[in-house]
Structure formats: structure tokens, C-alpha cells
Amino acid sequence: MAKRFLSENNIAFEEINIDAQPDAIDWLKEQGFQSVPVITSEATTVVGFRPDQLKQLAS
């Protein structure tokens, strides 16, 4: 859902698939995240599908 939301709202993103890149799981754990998706930008981090917060990434 998050990926579709970002695409439909023309918000650029890079997908990191934790199944294909298991080292990404280590990074997520080190940062204290326990669920996905985790969407990060320079200014904010959004955990889970949160359309209200994801819209802020477009600005």
C-alpha cells in the first residue's frame, strides 16, 4: 500500500526489499524499528502505512 501511495502521488522513492537484502534487516533493528514499511527522508521517518504522514514527503 505504501509503495502504491508513493507512486500515485509522484513521490520518488527507492525500494529496499528485506528479503533480497537481509543486511537491511540488521540496519532496521539497529535503528529500533520492529515493523515495515519504514520510509525515511532527510527530514522525517514514517513507520507503517500512514498516508497523512506520507503526504508530507511530497512537499
The first five atom37 places (N, CA, C, CB, O) and aatype in JSON, in Angstrom:
{
  "aatype": [12, 0, 11, 1, 13, 10, 15, 6, 2, 2, 9, 0, 13, 6, 6, 9, 2, 9, 3, 0, 5, 14, 3, 0, 9, 3, 17, 10, 11, 6, 5, 7, 13, 5, 15, 19, 14, 19, 9, 16, 15, 6, 0, 16, 16, 19, 19, 7, 13, 1, 14, 3, 5, 10, 11, 5, 10, 0, 15],
  "atom_mask": [
    [1, 1, 1, 1, 1],
    [1, 1, 1, 1, 1],
    [1, 1, 1, 1, 1],
    [1, 1, 1, 1, 1],
    [1, 1, 1, 1, 1],
    [1, 1, 1, 1, 1],
    [1, 1, 1, 1, 1],
    [1, 1, 1, 1, 1],
    [1, 1, 1, 1, 1],
    [1, 1, 1, 1, 1],
    [1, 1, 1, 1, 1],
    [1, 1, 1, 1, 1],
    [1, 1, 1, 1, 1],
    [1, 1, 1, 1, 1],
    [1, 1, 1, 1, 1],
    [1, 1, 1, 1, 1],
    [1, 1, 1, 1, 1],
    [1, 1, 1, 1, 1],
    [1, 1, 1, 1, 1],
    [1, 1, 1, 1, 1],
    [1, 1, 1, 1, 1],
    [1, 1, 1, 1, 1],
    [1, 1, 1, 1, 1],
    [1, 1, 1, 1, 1],
    [1, 1, 1, 1, 1],
    [1, 1, 1, 1, 1],
    [1, 1, 1, 1, 1],
    [1, 1, 1, 1, 1],
    [1, 1, 1, 1, 1],
    [1, 1, 1, 1, 1],
    [1, 1, 1, 1, 1],
    [1, 1, 1, 0, 1],
    [1, 1, 1, 1, 1],
    [1, 1, 1, 1, 1],
    [1, 1, 1, 1, 1],
    [1, 1, 1, 1, 1],
    [1, 1, 1, 1, 1],
    [1, 1, 1, 1, 1],
    [1, 1, 1, 1, 1],
    [1, 1, 1, 1, 1],
    [1, 1, 1, 1, 1],
    [1, 1, 1, 1, 1],
    [1, 1, 1, 1, 1],
    [1, 1, 1, 1, 1],
    [1, 1, 1, 1, 1],
    [1, 1, 1, 1, 1],
    [1, 1, 1, 1, 1],
    [1, 1, 1, 0, 1],
    [1, 1, 1, 1, 1],
    [1, 1, 1, 1, 1],
    [1, 1, 1, 1, 1],
    [1, 1, 1, 1, 1],
    [1, 1, 1, 1, 1],
    [1, 1, 1, 1, 1],
    [1, 1, 1, 1, 1],
    [1, 1, 1, 1, 1],
    [1, 1, 1, 1, 1],
    [1, 1, 1, 1, 1],
    [1, 1, 1, 1, 1]
  ],
  "atom_positions": [
    [[0.81, -1.19, 0.0], [0.0, 0.0, 0.0], [0.85, 1.26, 0.0], [-0.92, 0.0, 1.19], [0.54, 2.22, -0.7]],
    [[1.92, 1.27, 0.78], [2.78, 2.45, 0.84], [3.43, 2.71, -0.51], [3.85, 2.29, 1.93], [3.5, 3.85, -0.96]],
    [[3.9, 1.66, -1.15], [4.56, 1.8, -2.45], [3.59, 2.38, -3.47], [5.1, 0.43, -2.93], [3.94, 3.27, -4.24]],
    [[2.37, 1.86, -3.49], [1.36, 2.36, -4.43], [1.03, 3.82, -4.12], [0.07, 1.49, -4.36], [0.91, 4.64, -5.03]],
    [[0.88, 4.15, -2.84], [0.58, 5.52, -2.45], [1.67, 6.47, -2.93], [0.41, 5.63, -0.92], [1.38, 7.52, -3.5]],
    [[2.92, 6.11, -2.7], [4.03, 6.96, -3.12], [4.03, 7.14, -4.63], [5.36, 6.38, -2.66], [4.22, 8.25, -5.13]],
    [[3.83, 6.05, -5.38], [3.8, 6.12, -6.84], [2.65, 6.99, -7.33], [3.69, 4.72, -7.44], [2.85, 7.85, -8.19]],
    [[1.45, 6.77, -6.79], [0.28, 7.52, -7.23], [0.39, 9.0, -6.91], [-0.97, 6.95, -6.59], [-0.25, 9.82, -7.58]],
    [[1.16, 9.35, -5.92], [1.33, 10.75, -5.54], [2.65, 11.34, -6.03], [1.26, 10.88, -4.04], [3.08, 12.4, -5.58]],
    [[3.28, 10.64, -6.98], [4.52, 11.1, -7.61], [5.6, 11.47, -6.59], [4.24, 12.28, -8.49], [6.29, 12.48, -6.74]],
    [[5.72, 10.64, -5.57], [6.76, 10.83, -4.56], [7.87, 9.84, -4.87], [6.2, 10.64, -3.1], [7.66, 8.63, -4.83]],
    [[9.05, 10.35, -5.18], [10.18, 9.49, -5.53], [10.59, 8.65, -4.33], [11.37, 10.33, -6.04], [10.59, 9.12, -3.19]],
    [[10.95, 7.4, -4.6], [11.4, 6.52, -3.52], [12.31, 5.45, -4.08], [10.2, 5.88, -2.8], [12.3, 5.15, -5.28]],
    [[13.1, 4.87, -3.2], [13.94, 3.73, -3.53], [13.47, 2.58, -2.65], [15.48, 4.03, -3.31], [13.45, 2.68, -1.42]],
    [[13.09, 1.49, -3.29], [12.61, 0.33, -2.54], [13.79, -0.55, -2.14], [11.59, -0.47, -3.37], [14.64, -0.87, -2.97]],
    [[13.83, -0.94, -0.89], [14.82, -1.9, -0.41], [14.04, -3.09, 0.11], [15.76, -1.28, 0.7], [13.35, -3.0, 1.12]],
    [[14.17, -4.2, -0.58], [13.44, -5.42, -0.23], [14.26, -6.2, 0.79], [13.16, -6.29, -1.5], [15.35, -6.67, 0.49]],
    [[13.73, -6.34, 2.0], [14.5, -7.01, 3.06], [14.66, -8.5, 2.8], [13.83, -6.79, 4.4], [15.55, -9.13, 3.37]],
    [[13.81, -9.08, 1.94], [14.0, -10.48, 1.58], [15.21, -10.64, 0.66], [12.74, -11.03, 0.89], [15.94, -11.63, 0.74]],
    [[15.42, -9.66, -0.22], [16.54, -9.71, -1.16], [17.82, -9.14, -0.56], [16.18, -8.97, -2.43], [18.91, -9.47, -1.01]],
    [[17.68, -8.27, 0.45], [18.84, -7.62, 1.07], [18.76, -7.8, 2.59], [18.9, -6.11, 0.69], [18.39, -6.86, 3.3]],
    [[19.09, -8.98, 3.08], [18.96, -9.25, 4.52], [19.76, -8.32, 5.42], [19.37, -10.66, 4.79], [19.41, -8.15, 6.59]],
    [[20.82, -7.71, 4.91], [21.59, -6.78, 5.73], [20.75, -5.55, 6.1], [22.86, -6.34, 5.0], [21.05, -4.87, 7.08]],
    [[19.73, -5.28, 5.32], [18.83, -4.16, 5.63], [18.07, -4.44, 6.93], [17.85, -3.91, 4.47], [17.73, -3.51, 7.66]],
    [[17.79, -5.71, 7.21], [17.12, -6.07, 8.46], [17.97, -5.66, 9.66], [16.82, -7.59, 8.51], [17.46, -5.14, 10.64]],
    [[19.27, -5.91, 9.56], [20.17, -5.51, 10.65], [20.12, -4.01, 10.89], [21.61, -5.94, 10.33], [20.06, -3.56, 12.03]],
    [[20.14, -3.24, 9.8], [20.07, -1.78, 9.93], [18.77, -1.36, 10.6], [20.2, -1.1, 8.55], [18.77, -0.52, 11.5]],
    [[17.64, -1.95, 10.18], [16.35, -1.61, 10.77], [16.35, -1.9, 12.27], [15.22, -2.4, 10.08], [15.88, -1.09, 13.07]],
    [[16.88, -3.07, 12.64], [16.93, -3.44, 14.06], [17.83, -2.49, 14.85], [17.43, -4.87, 14.22], [17.48, -2.09, 15.96]],
    [[18.98, -2.12, 14.27], [19.89, -1.19, 14.94], [19.23, 0.16, 15.18], [21.16, -1.01, 14.11], [19.53, 0.83, 16.17]],
    [[18.35, 0.56, 14.28], [17.65, 1.84, 14.41], [16.44, 1.75, 15.33], [17.21, 2.33, 13.04], [15.81, 2.76, 15.64]],
    [[16.11, 0.53, 15.76], [15.0, 0.35, 16.69], [13.66, 0.05, 16.04], [0.0, 0.0, 0.0], [12.63, 0.01, 16.73]],
    [[13.65, -0.15, 14.73], [12.4, -0.44, 14.04], [12.05, -1.91, 14.18], [12.49, -0.05, 12.55], [12.93, -2.77, 14.13]],
    [[10.77, -2.19, 14.36], [10.33, -3.57, 14.54], [9.3, -4.0, 13.51], [9.76, -3.76, 15.92], [8.83, -5.13, 13.53]],
    [[8.95, -3.1, 12.6], [7.98, -3.44, 11.57], [8.32, -2.69, 10.29], [6.53, -3.1, 12.03], [9.12, -1.75, 10.3]],
    [[7.72, -3.1, 9.21], [7.89, -2.45, 7.92], [6.51, -2.09, 7.39], [8.66, -3.36, 6.92], [5.53, -2.71, 7.81]],
    [[6.39, -1.14, 6.51], [7.47, -0.42, 5.86], [8.04, 0.68, 6.76], [6.99, 0.17, 4.56], [7.39, 1.2, 7.66]],
    [[9.29, 1.02, 6.46], [9.94, 2.17, 7.07], [10.32, 3.08, 5.91], [11.2, 1.76, 7.95], [11.11, 2.7, 5.05]],
    [[9.77, 4.27, 5.9], [10.05, 5.23, 4.85], [10.83, 6.38, 5.48], [8.73, 5.74, 4.15], [10.34, 7.02, 6.41]],
    [[12.03, 6.62, 4.97], [12.86, 7.68, 5.54], [13.15, 8.74, 4.49], [14.18, 7.1, 6.08], [13.22, 8.45, 3.29]],
    [[13.31, 9.95, 4.95], [13.78, 11.05, 4.12], [14.76, 11.84, 4.98], [12.59, 11.96, 3.6], [15.02, 11.48, 6.13]],
    [[15.29, 12.9, 4.44], [16.22, 13.71, 5.22], [15.55, 14.31, 6.45], [16.81, 14.83, 4.35], [16.19, 14.51, 7.48]],
    [[14.25, 14.6, 6.34], [13.57, 15.32, 7.4], [12.71, 14.45, 8.32], [12.71, 16.37, 6.81], [12.43, 14.85, 9.45]],
    [[12.3, 13.28, 7.86], [11.33, 12.52, 8.64], [11.46, 11.02, 8.4], [9.93, 12.97, 8.31], [12.06, 10.57, 7.42]],
    [[10.88, 10.26, 9.31], [10.78, 8.81, 9.17], [9.33, 8.43, 9.45], [11.76, 8.06, 10.14], [8.73, 8.86, 10.43]],
    [[8.78, 7.6, 8.56], [7.41, 7.13, 8.71], [7.47, 5.61, 8.83], [6.51, 7.57, 7.5], [8.06, 4.94, 7.99]],
    [[6.86, 5.08, 9.88], [6.82, 3.63, 10.09], [5.38, 3.18, 9.88], [7.34, 3.24, 11.52], [4.46, 3.7, 10.51]],
    [[5.21, 2.21, 8.99], [3.87, 1.73, 8.68], [3.25, 2.55, 7.57], [0.0, 0.0, 0.0], [3.85, 3.52, 7.09]],
    [[2.06, 2.17, 7.16], [1.35, 2.89, 6.11], [0.56, 4.02, 6.75], [0.42, 1.95, 5.3], [-0.51, 3.8, 7.32]],
    [[1.09, 5.22, 6.66], [0.49, 6.41, 7.28], [0.3, 7.48, 6.2], [1.38, 6.94, 8.45], [1.15, 8.37, 6.07]],
    [[-0.79, 7.42, 5.43], [-0.99, 8.38, 4.34], [-0.87, 9.83, 4.78], [-2.33, 8.17, 3.72], [-0.34, 10.66, 4.03]],
    [[-1.35, 10.16, 5.98], [-1.26, 11.53, 6.46], [0.18, 12.0, 6.56], [-1.94, 11.65, 7.82], [0.49, 13.14, 6.22]],
    [[1.07, 11.12, 7.01], [2.48, 11.48, 7.13], [3.2, 11.36, 5.79], [3.16, 10.6, 8.17], [4.11, 12.14, 5.51]],
    [[2.8, 10.4, 4.97], [3.44, 10.23, 3.67], [3.2, 11.43, 2.76], [2.94, 8.96, 3.0], [4.06, 11.78, 1.96]],
    [[2.05, 12.07, 2.88], [1.75, 13.25, 2.06], [2.76, 14.36, 2.32], [0.33, 13.76, 2.35], [3.05, 15.15, 1.42]],
    [[3.29, 14.44, 3.53], [4.27, 15.47, 3.86], [5.56, 15.29, 3.07], [4.57, 15.45, 5.36], [6.29, 16.25, 2.87]],
    [[5.84, 14.07, 2.62], [7.05, 13.83, 1.85], [6.98, 14.48, 0.47], [7.3, 12.34, 1.7], [8.02, 14.74, -0.15]],
    [[5.78, 14.75, -0.01], [5.61, 15.35, -1.33], [5.98, 16.82, -1.33], [4.18, 15.18, -1.8], [6.29, 17.38, -2.39]],
    [[5.96, 17.45, -0.18], [6.23, 18.9, -0.15], [7.69, 19.2, 0.06], [5.43, 19.55, 0.94], [8.07, 20.37, 0.11]]
  ]
}
